Amino acid sequence: MRRAALWALAAFLAAPRPAAGNVIPLDDRASPARRTPVVAAVEKVRAAVVAVTAEELVRMRVPSRGGDSLSLLFGDLFERPQYRKGYQVISLGSGVIVSPDGYVLTNNHVVERGARYRVQLHDGRELGAKVVGTDPSSDLAVLKLDTREKMPFVAAGRSEDLLIGETAIAVGNPFGLAHTVTVGVVSAVHRNFKNGERTLFDFIQTDASINPGNSGGALVNIDGQLVGINTAILGERNAGIGFAIPIDRARRIAEDLIRHGEVRESYTGLEVGDGPGREVDGRRQAGGVLVSGVDPGSPAAAAGFQKGDVVEAISGQRVESAEEYRFRQRELPIGAPAPVLVRRAGERRTLSLKPADLPLERVEELVARRTGIAVTEVRAGRDTAVALKSVKKGSPAGRAGLAPGDLVREVNGREVSTAAEFRRAAGRARRSGQLVLLLQRDYLVERIGFDFD
């Protein structure tokens, strides 16, 4: 046994080594058997996966410079406090360069509180970046690198034809460990799961290891194509269950953020509620959503929807709740017909629904229909403000105690001071399905939320 070990050591020491100054790159001397399809896929994408650091702007108190005992004791009373600006790191995550001109796709929760952003490339360089746009409802954001050079990028694949069991490769920066690669399979597609009180819809599930810091990183297939943006894990620790946003959805949202700075909201004109259920093997189960109203002149009216219809599926995907319907309706491309399976009087039929871009002039009409309020622009000293002009009796706003004259200070966290700002903010609010108003009455301020699909 000892002799065999000595022979092995001798063989190792006698192995040829590259001459100094003529080191052969590891990738070039690897045998063909070692360069597996996974290795080839990683080589295609690794230079385009980046580490994203978000920093928050903070103000730090500058200590008093006085040196005598009086200033040490009473300096804060007799001097105006001095501050200086500083930054502190609040989040570390991953991102994927998706175009040669330096657009980076990442998660909204990686950048949402930041004031300054730094991106570390595969070669160790750091570049500044600016936020192009964010979409909290889908947890996506787009950054633009501060550079004019052509950047490596990942080619987008397709997520609609993913196969259960096919290879899935996650590349990111878990725990700050740059360009970590993990490999697994696609465990499920169109997966819905609970995240606290919120239900998240239509994700790719994978067992490729995803950990804190992987957020915003790449999920690629065996061809090295981007098929998802890694976003979440089940629970607080990795348990082999991770989730990624499908690239087909992420691409549509990124295109809107780059072109418009925000996601355009599709409008159908359908009001829905949870459906009546159906019998399956003797058990009562959810069975679509019930159409409770159709806006006159809307795309839904043009498609032939009627009050009392039950929507069972949109573009081939079943809907089991009003919440899921709102999600799938928001994902429909504007101007493209989508097949909707409807049950009416016991018969099923397919209607062609063509979502439209919501005109701002119709937003106030929708707000009035969903909440019962009408707004107007008023003078507030030298400035303008938005106030409630009327509140319909028995409406959601009326039941919440709102009254004419109440001032609207914010819509979904955005300050508004003109009617035009109110319309734009309310139009964006439809994407989340919630209209949250910050209202002021005299010296009292209260936040009130309404369903707003």
Secondary structure as the mmCIF struct_conf table of DSSP 4:
data_model
#
loop_
_struct_conf.conf_type_id
_struct_conf.id
_struct_conf.beg_label_comp_id
_struct_conf.beg_label_asym_id
_struct_conf.beg_label_seq_id
_struct_conf.end_label_comp_id
_struct_conf.end_label_asym_id
_struct_conf.end_label_seq_id
HELX_RH_AL_P HELX_RH_AL_P1 ARG A 2 ALA A 14
BEND BEND1 ALA A 15 ALA A 15
HELX_LH_PP_P HELX_LH_PP_P1 PRO A 18 ALA A 19
TURN_TY1_P TURN_TY1_P1 ALA A 20 GLY A 21
HELX_LH_PP_P HELX_LH_PP_P2 VAL A 23 PRO A 25
HELX_RH_AL_P HELX_RH_AL_P2 LEU A 26 ARG A 29
BEND BEND2 ALA A 30 ALA A 30
TURN_TY1_P TURN_TY1_P2 PRO A 32 ARG A 34
BEND BEND3 ARG A 35 ARG A 35
HELX_RH_AL_P HELX_RH_AL_P3 PRO A 37 VAL A 45
HELX_RH_3T_P HELX_RH_3T_P1 ARG A 46 ALA A 48
STRN STRN1 VAL A 49 VAL A 62
HELX_LH_PP_P HELX_LH_PP_P3 PRO A 63 SER A 64
BEND BEND4 ASP A 68 ASP A 68
HELX_RH_AL_P HELX_RH_AL_P4 SER A 69 PHE A 78
BEND BEND5 GLU A 79 GLU A 79
STRN STRN2 GLN A 82 ILE A 97
BEND BEND6 SER A 99 SER A 99
TURN_TY1_P TURN_TY1_P3 PRO A 100 ASP A 101
STRN STRN3 TYR A 103 THR A 106
HELX_RH_AL_P HELX_RH_AL_P5 ASN A 108 VAL A 111
TURN_TY1_P TURN_TY1_P4 GLU A 112 ARG A 113
BEND BEND7 ALA A 115 ALA A 115
STRN STRN4 ARG A 116 GLN A 120
TURN_TY1_P TURN_TY1_P5 HIS A 122 ASP A 123
BEND BEND8 GLY A 124 GLY A 124
STRN STRN5 GLU A 126 ASP A 135
TURN_TY1_P TURN_TY1_P6 PRO A 136 ASP A 139
STRN STRN6 LEU A 140 LEU A 145
BEND BEND9 ASP A 146 ASP A 146
BEND BEND10 GLU A 149 GLU A 149
HELX_LH_PP_P HELX_LH_PP_P4 VAL A 154 ALA A 155
STRN STRN7 ALA A 156 ALA A 156
BEND BEND11 SER A 159 SER A 159
TURN_TY1_P TURN_TY1_P7 GLU A 160 ASP A 161
TURN_TY1_P TURN_TY1_P8 ILE A 164 GLY A 165
STRN STRN8 THR A 167 GLY A 172
HELX_RH_3T_P HELX_RH_3T_P2 PRO A 174 GLY A 176
TURN_TY1_P TURN_TY1_P9 ALA A 178 HIS A 179
STRN STRN9 THR A 180 ASN A 195
TURN_TY1_P TURN_TY1_P10 GLY A 196 GLU A 197
STRN STRN10 ARG A 198 THR A 206
BEND BEND12 ALA A 208 ALA A 208
TURN_TY1_P TURN_TY1_P11 PRO A 212 GLY A 213
TURN_TY1_P TURN_TY1_P12 SER A 215 GLY A 216
STRN STRN11 ALA A 218 VAL A 220
TURN_TY1_P TURN_TY1_P13 ILE A 222 ASP A 223
BEND BEND13 GLY A 224 GLY A 224
STRN STRN12 LEU A 226 ILE A 233
BEND BEND14 LEU A 234 ARG A 237
BEND BEND15 GLY A 240 GLY A 240
STRN STRN13 GLY A 242 PRO A 246
HELX_RH_AL_P HELX_RH_AL_P6 ILE A 247 HIS A 260
BEND BEND16 GLY A 261 GLU A 262
HELX_LH_PP_P HELX_LH_PP_P5 VAL A 263 GLU A 265
STRN STRN14 SER A 266 TYR A 267
STRN STRN15 LEU A 270 ASP A 274
STRN STRN16 ARG A 278 VAL A 280
TURN_TY1_P TURN_TY1_P14 ASP A 281 GLY A 282
STRN STRN17 ARG A 283 GLN A 285
STRN STRN18 VAL A 289 VAL A 294
TURN_TY1_P TURN_TY1_P15 PRO A 296 GLY A 297
BEND BEND17 SER A 298 SER A 298
HELX_RH_AL_P HELX_RH_AL_P7 PRO A 299 ALA A 303
TURN_TY1_P TURN_TY1_P16 GLY A 304 GLY A 304
TURN_TY1_P TURN_TY1_P17 LYS A 307 GLY A 308
STRN STRN19 VAL A 310 ILE A 314
TURN_TY1_P TURN_TY1_P18 SER A 315 GLY A 316
STRN STRN20 GLN A 317 ARG A 318
BEND BEND18 SER A 321 SER A 321
HELX_RH_AL_P HELX_RH_AL_P8 ALA A 322 ARG A 330
TURN_TY1_P TURN_TY1_P19 GLU A 331 GLU A 331
BEND BEND19 LEU A 332 LEU A 332
HELX_LH_PP_P HELX_LH_PP_P6 PRO A 333 PRO A 333
TURN_TY1_P TURN_TY1_P20 ILE A 334 GLY A 335
BEND BEND20 ALA A 336 ALA A 336
STRN STRN21 ALA A 338 ARG A 344
TURN_TY1_P TURN_TY1_P21 ALA A 345 GLY A 346
STRN STRN22 GLU A 347 LEU A 353
STRN STRN23 ALA A 356 ASP A 357
HELX_LH_PP_P HELX_LH_PP_P7 LEU A 358 PRO A 359
HELX_RH_3T_P HELX_RH_3T_P3 LEU A 360 ARG A 362
HELX_RH_AL_P HELX_RH_AL_P9 VAL A 363 THR A 371
STRN STRN24 ILE A 373 ALA A 380
TURN_TY1_P TURN_TY1_P22 GLY A 381 ARG A 382
STRN STRN25 ASP A 383 VAL A 391
TURN_TY1_P TURN_TY1_P23 LYS A 393 GLY A 394
BEND BEND21 SER A 395 SER A 395
HELX_RH_AL_P HELX_RH_AL_P10 PRO A 396 ARG A 399
TURN_TY1_P TURN_TY1_P24 ALA A 400 GLY A 401
TURN_TY1_P TURN_TY1_P25 PRO A 404 GLY A 405
STRN STRN26 LEU A 407 VAL A 411
TURN_TY1_P TURN_TY1_P26 ASN A 412 GLY A 413
STRN STRN27 ARG A 414 GLU A 415
BEND BEND22 THR A 418 THR A 418
HELX_RH_AL_P HELX_RH_AL_P11 ALA A 419 ALA A 429
TURN_TY1_P TURN_TY1_P27 ARG A 430 GLY A 433
STRN STRN28 GLN A 434 ARG A 441
TURN_TY1_P TURN_TY1_P28 ASP A 442 TYR A 443
STRN STRN29 LEU A 444 ASP A 451
#
